[in-house]
């Protein structure tokens, strides 16, 4: 198995797991990976960055919707 195939599989697994901490750890680990070309590293890191950004946006939208639902017709006590 090539290094790129291995890294791609790990990134796929991290994206499927959808745990920000694990995605960030892998992002940092890829920064120091000397076996991949700069372009290969960037591509995999970009996939992680995109997933992290979407996760944050989705979380914010869910929290806003929850707040709106809880405060509908009054205030949270």
Secondary structure as UniProt FT lines:
FT   HELIX           3..17
FT   HELIX           20..31
FT   HELIX           38..71
FT   TURN            72..73
//
